[in-house]
Amino acid sequence: MTRFRLDRLLTLRFFYPLVRGSQSVSEPRIPVLMYHSISDVEEHNLHPYYRINTTPAMFAQHMGFLEENGYNVIDLTDLEQCLGTSPTIKKSVPITFDDGYDDFHDKAFPILQEHHFTATVFLPTAFIGNSNERFPGKKHLAWDQVSWLSGRGINFGSHTATHPCLTALKTEEVEHEIRTSKEIIEEKLGQAIHTFSYPFKFPDVNTQFKAMLRELLKRNGYACGVTTRIGLTSRRDETYFMKRIPVNSCDDIPLFQAKMEGGYDWLYNVQLIHKRLAT
C-alpha cells in the first residue's frame, strides 16, 4: 500500500502549478540534487520524505530526464559562476551524493558514465574503507575506489571526519572535523579539495554557530558548501550554506520535474518554522 504523501500532493496540485505560472527569468535558480545511496534495498518503515535509497532504475530515469531536457551537469565549484551569469544557466545542475556509500561505485557511476555526467561525492573520511555502526546496513567506498573514480571525472568533498552533529561540538572540535577530513582526502588523491557538505539538519536559526562555521570553512580553504536546506539555489544563498533538492526512490518523474523547477521549495519555510519552534 502506498503511503499518503502530503508533500507530494501539495507540490503537484498547488505549489508547482503556482510556480510555473509565476516564474521569472530575471534570476538564475539552480537545483543541486542530493542523493545518498543507489540501492534496491527498500525502506518500508520510513516515510518517503526521510528515505535515502534511490533504486538504480529510478536513478537511471532521473539521469535520462536531465539529458532529454537539456540540463548541463556542472561541478559544484562552477555553481557560483553560473549563478552570476545569464538566466539561461538555470538549466545547469550539480549532482551530489552524501556519505560515500560503495554503491556509488557499483550502481551510480555506470549510469552517470552512460550520460557523460559528473558528480560530487562527500566523504566522512573516518568510515572510508572501514566497517562501522554509524550507518547500519551500509558499506562505504574504499580508498582505491575513490582514487579510481577520481581518475574518471568524479569529484570528492568533505562530509567531516566522523559525521557528528557539529552543533554539539566545541569550536576546536568542529575545526578538527572539517580540517582533518579535507587533509585526508587531499593526501589520498593528491589534489586540492574545495567543497563541504554539512551532516544532519542544518541549524538555520543559530546565527552564532553559522558565523563560526563560515569562518572555519573559509580559513581551511573551502570554496563552497551544501546543506540539507530544501530548495533551488540562487545568488542570494550563502556560498557555504547552499540549498539542495533531496531525491530518493519515491521521486517519480512528475515529482522529480516539479522539484527541479522549484515546485518543492515551499518546504523550506516549513523546515524553518519547525527549527524555530524547536529552539
C-alpha positions, -999 to 999 in steps of 0.1 A, spaced: 0 0 0 14 34 -10 18 58 20 0 91 16 23 120 10 10 154 18 42 170 5 37 153 -29 0 163 -31 7 199 -22 37 201 -46 20 186 -77 -15 201 -71 -7 235 -58 28 248 -55 43 235 -88 14 249 -109 17 282 -90 55 283 -96 51 275 -133 26 303 -137 47 329 -120 83 321 -128 106 350 -138 137 346 -158 154 376 -141 173 355 -116 190 321 -121 179 295 -97 197 261 -99 188 228 -84 216 210 -66 205 173 -64 212 155 -31 214 117 -33 227 93 -7 225 56 -17 218 40 -50 203 7 -39 173 -16 -43 170 -20 -6 135 -10 4 128 13 34 93 2 44 94 17 79 103 52 68 81 79 54 91 87 18 103 121 29 131 106 50 143 78 28 179 78 15 178 50 -11 172 55 -48 169 24 -69 192 21 -99 162 20 -122 148 53 -107 182 69 -108 185 60 -145 152 77 -151 163 108 -133 196 110 -154 176 103 -186 153 132 -177 182 155 -173 197 145 -206 165 146 -225 156 180 -212 189 196 -220 204 200 -185 241 208 -182 256 188 -153 282 210 -137 307 208 -108 297 224 -76 327 248 -78 312 262 -110 279 270 -94 287 305 -82 299 315 -116 267 301 -132 245 320 -107 262 352 -117 256 349 -154 227 346 -178 194 333 -165 195 306 -192 221 289 -170 192 278 -149 193 246 -170 225 237 -151 225 212 -123 252 198 -99 247 162 -87 258 154 -52 260 123 -30 264 123 8 280 96 30 303 79 4 285 46 1 302 20 -20 271 15 -42 281 48 -58 309 28 -75 288 -2 -85 254 14 -92 256 52 -97 288 57 -116 279 34 -146 247 53 -151 264 87 -148 291 75 -172 264 64 -197 252 100 -198 287 116 -196 277 132 -163 299 140 -133 290 142 -96 305 152 -63 307 126 -35 310 138 0 332 115 22 330 110 60 367 101 60 368 80 92 345 55 76 360 52 41 375 17 38 363 8 74 334 -11 88 312 8 112 280 10 131 272 46 124 255 37 91 238 3 98 234 -19 67 256 3 46 291 -2 33 314 27 23 338 32 -5 374 20 -2 402 45 -9 412 26 -40 377 30 -54 378 68 -45 411 71 -64 397 52 -94 366 73 -96 386 105 -92 406 95 -122 374 92 -142 359 126 -135 341 122 -102 348 149 -77 351 145 -39 344 167 -10 344 166 28 315 153 49 335 158 81 357 131 95 333 112 118 299 126 107 290 142 141 263 167 150 286 197 147 264 220 169 272 197 198 310 202 195 334 229 207 348 252 181 382 234 181 364 201 176 344 214 146 376 227 130 393 194 136 364 176 118 365 199 87 403 203 85 412 166 91 387 153 66 399 177 39 436 169 46 430 132 44 411 134 10 438 157 -4 466 133 7 448 103 -7 440 119 -41 470 143 -45 447 172 -53 430 201 -35 395 197 -21 372 227 -21 337 215 -12 319 207 21 286 190 29 270 197 63 259 165 81 224 162 96 199 190 100 213 224 93 210 250 122 194 279 102 184 298 133 217 295 152 234 326 138 264 324 162 272 288 151 268 297 114 292 326 118 317 304 134 314 276 108 316 301 79 349 314 93 363 279 98 354 268 63 369 299 48 401 296 70 406 260 60 404 266 22 369 256 13 353 274 -16 317 264 -11 294 242 9 260 225 8 234 216 34 201 198 38 181 231 34 155 224 8 152 245 -24 168 257 -56 199 277 -50 202 314 -61 228 341 -57 210 352 -26 221 319 -8 253 319 11 282 301 -7 290 279 22 253 270 31 237 263 -2 203 246 -5 197 213 -22 169 191 -36 166 158 -17 159 128 -40 151 91 -34 132 62 -49 98 78 -43 106 106 -67 90 95 -100 94 118 -130 64 141 -123 77 148 -87 113 149 -99 105 175 -125 85 196 -100 114 195 -76 139 205 -104 117 235 -113 111 249 -79 78 232 -70 92 218 -38 108 250 -25 78 257 -3 90 231 21 120 252 31 96 275 50 81 245 68 117 234 77 125 269 90 93 272 111 100 237 127 135 247 136 124 280 152 98 262 172 124 237 184 147 263 198 
